[in-house]
Amino acid sequence: MGTENPWKRGLVVRAVLALLIVGVPMHAAGAQGSLFERLNLDRLQFAGIGVAGGMVAPSQVKSTRVYAIQADYGEIVPRWRVVFSTTYWGSEYKDEVMRTFSDSLSKVIIDPSGDDTLDVGRITVSDIALGAEVRWTPRQHTFLRPYLGGGLATHVINAEGAAINGTFVERALDYITFGVAGVAGVELSLLRNLAIGAQARYDFLSGVRFPSLRASATYHFDASPRQVGP
């Protein structure tokens, strides 16, 4: 994707830091009967951390690798747990998309001799997302833990290319938006504190929709993921 600019590197660092501090214990959030207590959000506790990676296929963009850092904050009610994540992927627009863009520009270029050429080059696009999801596990304290869930995320979309840098096109393609996601996966306990997993995910956001398949490894600080109630 070329040289990463300082703005993008700084944004990755800030997103990772935000992931690690989000969900700080909320026991001082208010008096009895507060909103946090009614939703059981005061139960959030940093219970595990993991990494994930796989393949993502954004619309109009070439399939590429996706990377994520995940923080498990335990259960808020039995079988329902909260996971925060920071995710990154970067790729470039598909060839057919670029041809359509080039053809559109060619139609407005005046070329009396007919010998001019137009090369728009590559346009890269990346996504940094900071999100949270809730996962429902049908069974507890088992070697194999399947789950279903959904979540919300803030996505920072950034596009770069010689043909658009500094133009209104780049400003239109660079934006921050909210998205929703559906997830389905399974975790397999290998060792006392270590679990590996696989996840299928679909993200919906303005202008971009993409499925992804990911493999993960999570280290739980307790012998098993923290659980609430019987």
C-alpha positions in Angstrom: 0.0 0.0 0.0 3.0 2.3 -0.1 4.4 4.4 2.8 2.0 4.9 5.7 1.6 8.5 6.7 2.2 9.6 10.3 -1.5 10.4 10.7 -2.4 6.8 10.0 0.3 5.4 12.3 -0.8 7.7 15.1 -4.4 6.6 14.7 -3.5 3.0 15.0 -1.7 3.7 18.2 -4.5 5.7 19.7 -7.1 3.0 18.7 -5.0 0.3 20.5 -4.7 2.5 23.6 -8.4 3.1 23.6 -9.1 -0.6 23.4 -6.9 -1.3 26.4 -8.5 1.4 28.6 -12.1 1.0 27.6 -14.3 -0.6 30.1 -12.3 0.5 33.1 -14.2 -0.7 36.3 -17.4 1.3 36.6 -18.2 0.6 40.3 -18.1 4.3 41.0 -20.6 5.1 38.1 -23.4 6.1 40.4 -25.7 5.3 43.2 -28.0 2.2 43.6 -30.3 1.8 40.6 -28.1 3.7 38.1 -28.2 2.9 34.4 -24.9 1.1 34.6 -26.2 -1.2 37.4 -29.5 -1.9 35.6 -27.6 -3.0 32.5 -25.0 -4.9 34.6 -22.2 -2.9 33.0 -20.7 -2.4 36.4 -19.7 -6.1 36.1 -17.3 -5.4 33.3 -13.8 -6.6 34.2 -10.7 -7.1 32.0 -10.8 -10.9 31.7 -8.6 -11.8 28.7 -6.8 -10.5 25.7 -6.3 -12.0 22.2 -5.3 -11.4 18.6 -7.1 -12.4 15.4 -6.3 -12.5 11.7 -7.9 -13.6 8.5 -9.3 -12.5 5.2 -11.8 -9.7 4.5 -13.6 -9.0 1.2 -14.9 -5.3 1.2 -17.3 -4.3 -1.6 -15.4 -2.7 -4.6 -12.1 -3.4 -2.9 -9.7 -6.3 -3.4 -9.8 -9.0 -0.8 -7.0 -8.6 1.8 -5.8 -9.6 5.3 -7.5 -8.3 8.4 -5.9 -8.0 11.8 -7.5 -7.4 15.2 -6.7 -7.1 18.9 -9.5 -8.3 21.2 -10.2 -7.6 24.9 -12.6 -9.9 26.8 -14.5 -8.1 29.6 -16.4 -11.0 30.9 -20.2 -11.6 31.3 -22.8 -9.0 32.2 -25.5 -11.7 32.6 -25.2 -15.5 32.3 -24.1 -16.6 28.8 -23.8 -13.0 27.5 -20.3 -11.5 27.4 -18.7 -8.3 26.1 -15.7 -8.1 23.8 -14.0 -4.9 22.7 -11.8 -4.9 19.6 -9.5 -2.8 17.4 -9.4 -3.9 13.7 -7.3 -2.9 10.7 -7.3 -3.8 7.0 -5.8 -2.1 4.0 -6.2 -2.8 0.3 -6.9 -1.1 -3.1 -9.9 -0.7 -5.3 -10.6 -3.5 -7.8 -9.4 -3.2 -11.4 -12.9 -2.9 -12.8 -13.7 -0.1 -10.4 -10.6 1.8 -11.5 -11.4 1.3 -15.1 -14.9 2.8 -14.6 -13.3 5.7 -12.8 -10.8 6.2 -15.7 -13.5 5.9 -18.4 -15.5 8.6 -16.6 -12.5 11.0 -16.6 -11.8 10.2 -20.2 -15.2 11.4 -21.3 -14.5 14.9 -20.0 -11.0 15.3 -21.4 -10.6 17.2 -24.6 -8.2 15.3 -26.9 -8.5 16.6 -30.5 -5.5 14.4 -31.7 -6.8 11.3 -29.9 -3.3 10.4 -28.8 -3.5 11.4 -25.1 -3.3 8.6 -22.4 -4.8 8.7 -18.9 -3.2 6.7 -16.1 -5.0 7.1 -12.7 -2.7 4.6 -11.0 -3.8 2.9 -7.8 -6.1 4.1 -5.1 -5.6 2.4 -1.8 -8.2 2.3 1.0 -7.9 1.3 4.6 -10.2 0.9 7.6 -9.4 1.2 11.3 -12.3 0.2 13.5 -12.9 0.4 17.3 -15.9 -1.6 18.4 -17.7 -3.6 21.0 -19.8 -6.7 20.6 -22.0 -8.9 22.8 -21.7 -12.7 22.4 -24.2 -15.3 23.4 -22.9 -18.7 24.3 -25.5 -21.5 24.5 -23.5 -23.6 26.9 -21.0 -22.8 29.7 -17.9 -24.5 31.1 -17.4 -26.7 28.0 -14.3 -27.6 26.0 -16.0 -26.2 22.9 -17.8 -22.9 23.2 -19.8 -21.7 20.1 -21.3 -18.2 20.1 -23.5 -15.8 18.2 -23.5 -12.1 18.6 -23.6 -8.6 17.2 -21.9 -5.2 17.8 -21.3 -1.6 17.0 -18.0 0.0 15.8 -16.6 3.3 14.7 -14.8 3.1 11.4 -12.2 5.5 10.1 -11.9 5.0 6.3 -8.9 6.5 4.5 -8.2 6.6 0.8 -5.0 7.6 -1.0 -3.8 7.8 -4.6 -1.8 10.0 -6.9 -5.0 10.8 -8.9 -7.0 11.9 -5.9 -4.6 13.3 -3.3 -5.6 16.8 -2.2 -8.8 16.7 -4.2 -12.5 16.7 -3.2 -12.6 13.0 -4.3 -10.1 12.1 -1.5 -12.1 14.2 1.0 -15.3 12.3 -0.1 -13.6 8.9 0.3 -12.1 9.8 3.7 -14.7 9.6 6.4 -15.6 8.4 9.9 -18.8 6.4 10.3 -20.6 4.0 12.6 -21.3 0.4 11.6 -23.0 -2.7 12.9 -21.8 -6.3 12.7 -23.1 -9.8 13.1 -20.7 -12.6 14.3 -20.8 -16.3 14.6 -17.9 -18.3 16.0 -16.4 -21.0 18.2 -13.7 -21.1 20.8 -11.7 -24.2 21.7 -9.9 -24.4 25.0 -6.4 -25.9 24.5 -4.6 -25.1 27.7 -5.6 -23.8 31.1 -5.6 -20.2 30.1 -5.4 -20.4 26.3 -8.1 -20.7 23.7 -8.1 -20.7 19.9 -11.1 -19.8 17.8 -12.7 -19.2 14.4 -15.2 -16.5 13.5 -17.3 -15.5 10.6 -18.3 -11.8 10.6 -20.2 -9.4 8.4 -19.9 -5.6 8.8 -22.4 -3.1 7.5 -21.5 0.6 7.3 -22.1 3.5 5.0 -20.5 2.9 1.6 -18.7 -0.3 2.5 -20.0 -3.8 3.4 -17.7 -6.7 3.9 -17.6 -10.3 5.2 -14.5 -11.7 6.9 -13.3 -15.0 8.2 -10.9 -14.9 11.2 -8.8 -17.2 13.4 -8.0 -16.1 16.9 -6.0 -16.9 20.0 -7.1 -15.6 23.4 -5.3 -15.6 26.8 -7.8 -15.7 29.7 -6.5 -14.4 33.0 -8.6 -17.0 34.9 -8.6 -20.7 34.1 -11.8 -20.1 32.0 -13.7 -17.0 30.8 -15.2 -15.1 33.7 -18.9 -16.0 34.1 -21.8 -14.6 36.0 -24.4 -16.6 38.0 -25.2 -20.3 37.7 
